Amino acid sequence: MEIEKNNRINSLLAFYQPLLTKKQDEYMQLYYADDFSLGEIAEEFEISRQAVYDNIRRTEKILEEYEAKLHLLKAYHARNDQADRIQSYVKENYSDDKTLTELVNHLETLEE
């Protein structure tokens, strides 16, 4: 469960990080990307561990609210799933069509 939550938060950060304040961004990067403990972050910023915890939980909620309104992560996953289905179908049924294969391969590069 914890790994799934970390992956989700990191994915949300990929889309919504520019909307966070500098402090929110720093705490989230240290906690989720750099794997700092709450105590290490608290020491770094000379604040209480509880203040760090509260800020991270509040920021997680903000990220989820952004996603609920904008659906960027959901749309990203839907596009990737559709591209995977198209690519699989083309490989199975049209592997000799070079133009179609190139177009499908181009879909993959658009999502990177």
C-alpha positions as CSV (number, residue, x, y, z in Angstrom):
1,M,0.0,0.0,0.0
2,E,2.8,2.5,0.9
3,I,4.5,1.9,-2.4
4,E,1.3,2.5,-4.3
5,K,0.7,5.7,-2.4
6,N,4.3,6.9,-3.1
7,N,3.9,6.1,-6.8
8,R,0.6,8.0,-7.0
9,I,2.0,11.0,-5.2
10,N,5.1,11.1,-7.4
11,S,2.8,10.8,-10.5
12,L,0.7,13.7,-9.2
13,L,3.8,15.7,-8.5
14,A,4.9,15.2,-12.1
15,F,1.7,17.0,-13.3
16,Y,1.0,19.5,-10.5
17,Q,4.3,20.4,-9.0
18,P,4.4,23.8,-10.7
19,L,1.2,24.7,-8.8
20,L,2.7,24.1,-5.4
21,T,4.4,26.8,-3.3
22,K,8.2,26.6,-2.9
23,K,7.9,25.2,0.6
24,Q,5.3,22.6,-0.4
25,D,7.5,21.5,-3.3
26,E,10.7,21.3,-1.2
27,Y,9.0,19.2,1.5
28,M,7.4,16.9,-1.0
29,Q,10.6,16.4,-3.0
30,L,12.6,15.7,0.1
31,Y,10.0,13.3,1.5
32,Y,8.9,11.4,-1.7
33,A,11.7,11.8,-4.1
34,D,14.7,11.9,-1.8
35,D,13.3,9.6,0.9
36,F,14.0,11.9,3.8
37,S,12.3,11.2,7.1
38,L,10.0,13.7,8.7
39,G,12.7,14.3,11.4
40,E,15.4,15.0,8.7
41,I,13.1,17.5,7.0
42,A,12.3,19.1,10.3
43,E,15.9,19.5,11.1
44,E,16.7,20.9,7.7
45,F,14.1,23.6,8.0
46,E,14.4,24.0,11.8
47,I,10.7,23.3,12.5
48,S,8.8,20.6,14.3
49,R,8.3,17.2,12.9
50,Q,4.6,17.7,13.3
51,A,4.7,20.8,11.2
52,V,6.4,18.9,8.4
53,Y,3.9,16.1,8.7
54,D,0.9,18.5,8.6
55,N,2.4,20.3,5.6
56,I,3.0,17.1,3.7
57,R,-0.5,15.7,4.4
58,R,-2.1,19.1,3.4
59,T,-0.1,19.1,0.2
60,E,-1.1,15.5,-0.6
61,K,-4.7,16.6,-0.2
62,I,-4.1,19.6,-2.5
63,L,-2.6,17.3,-5.2
64,E,-5.6,15.0,-5.0
65,E,-7.9,18.0,-5.3
66,Y,-6.1,19.2,-8.4
67,E,-6.4,15.7,-9.9
68,A,-10.1,15.6,-9.1
69,K,-10.7,18.8,-10.9
70,L,-8.2,18.6,-13.8
71,H,-7.9,14.8,-14.4
72,L,-4.4,15.1,-15.9
73,L,-3.1,11.9,-14.5
74,K,-6.2,9.9,-15.3
75,A,-6.1,11.2,-18.9
76,Y,-2.4,10.4,-19.2
77,H,-3.1,6.8,-18.1
78,A,-6.1,6.5,-20.5
79,R,-3.9,7.7,-23.4
80,N,-1.2,5.3,-22.6
81,D,-3.6,2.4,-22.3
82,Q,-5.1,3.3,-25.7
83,A,-1.7,3.6,-27.3
84,D,-0.7,0.2,-25.9
85,R,-3.8,-1.4,-27.3
86,I,-3.3,0.2,-30.7
87,Q,0.4,-0.8,-30.8
88,S,-0.5,-4.4,-29.9
89,Y,-3.2,-4.6,-32.5
90,V,-1.0,-3.2,-35.2
91,K,1.8,-5.6,-34.3
92,E,-0.6,-8.6,-34.4
93,N,-2.5,-7.6,-37.6
94,Y,-0.4,-5.1,-39.6
95,S,3.3,-5.9,-38.9
96,D,4.2,-5.7,-42.6
97,D,2.8,-2.1,-42.9
98,K,5.9,0.1,-42.3
99,T,4.0,3.4,-42.4
100,L,1.5,2.3,-39.8
101,T,4.2,0.8,-37.6
102,E,6.1,4.1,-37.7
103,L,3.0,6.1,-36.8
104,V,2.3,3.8,-33.9
105,N,5.9,4.0,-32.7
106,H,5.6,7.7,-32.9
107,L,2.7,7.6,-30.4
108,E,5.1,6.2,-27.8
109,T,7.6,9.1,-28.2
110,L,4.8,11.6,-27.7
111,E,4.1,10.4,-24.2
112,E,7.7,10.6,-23.0
